[in-house]
Amino acid sequence: MTSRERVIRAIKFQRPDRVPLNLPAPYGTDFFWVGPGGDPDFVPCIKTDTQWEDEFHCIWSKLHGDKTMGQVTGNPLTDYAMLDDFPFPDYKNPARYEHCPEAVAKNTEDKFVLAGIPFSLIHRLEYLRGHIAAWTDPYEYPDELTRLLNKLGDIAIDAIDRLADAGIDGIMSCDDWGLQDRPMLSPATFAEFFKPVYKRVYHHAHERGVLTLLHSCGHIADLLDHFIEAELDVIQMDQQENMGVEMLAERFGGRIAFWCPVDIQNTMVKGTVEDVRAYARKLIDNFGRFNGGFIAQWYASPQAVNHTDEKIQAMSQEFVEYGGTFYQ
């Protein structure tokens, strides 16, 4: 079974030969990454080591020596009166995708081709409108918010169409919807404003033969039914312990695939090496027991969350060894 077949079978609950992996060297990955490039004609109004403009015209800042992505300090869409004429980035531009066919052709091992796309609803809303406006718009400007979110969906669909032409298998994006103990907003508000846009984008991806994957951190259990109804295939979550692996598997297993490392805030930090191994097995036992449904992951910035090499090795070994025989 090729990596591509393995990932697809796991996502579709069609019994792969082993648990698919995305782990550090030397453990390997079943994924091959591509994505759109930048607009070659975009010239930022500012670009220094500590401040820069992105293609949505948001201004980012960080301190000298800061290794994070920084934060948005300049919100360009402060007034919805600007919406009709706002210069959104053009993701129909073929120049963004000129490298994609050649990149996909290098996938000689037939791995699952996963493309990152510009599809963030809550984060991009905050970046464009500012934090306070983003969370009050559903109450103060519901019609304008709906128009803006659908414009972000249009951009995602433009990217999907051109990446599908290049031969991708799945799309990946990131939207963190959870606090530690609950979603950031009520499920009803999510369902009214955000779910229809996810549904439109994910349904379009499926019409193009592309699977849908999303990263979202925090306690999002009360949103997962909405994501499933919106045609999300895979939820990539780095936290599970705050919701409970068993509960997640009981409520959602077999309906959506889980792509997870050992919980990055709890067991990977506070547990022993044997705790890490046991938790890796628990993830496979619970999420993978539906003839698929689980993909093994690692957290690629371990220093930022105090993950020791010993625990990373233990997690990876367990995913490879236990996951390698689980379906046999």
Buried (B, 14 or more C-beta within 10 A) or exposed (E): EEBBBBBBBBBBBEEBBBBBBBBBEEBBBBBBBBBBEEBEEBEBEEEEEEBBBBBBBBBBBBEEEEEEEBEBEBBBBEEBEEBEEBEBBBBBBEEBBEBBEEBBEEBEEBBBBBBBBBBBBBBBBBBBBBEEBBBEBBEEBEEBBBEBBBEBBBBBBBBBBBBBEBBBBBBBBBBBBBBEEBBBBEBEBBBBBBBBBBBBBBEBBEEBEBBBBBBBBBBBBBBBBBBBEBBBBBBBBBBBBBBEBEEBBEEBBEBBBBBBBBBBBBBBBEBEEEBBBBBBBBBBBBBBBBBBBBBBBBBEEBEEEEBBEEBBBBBBBBBBEBBEEBBE
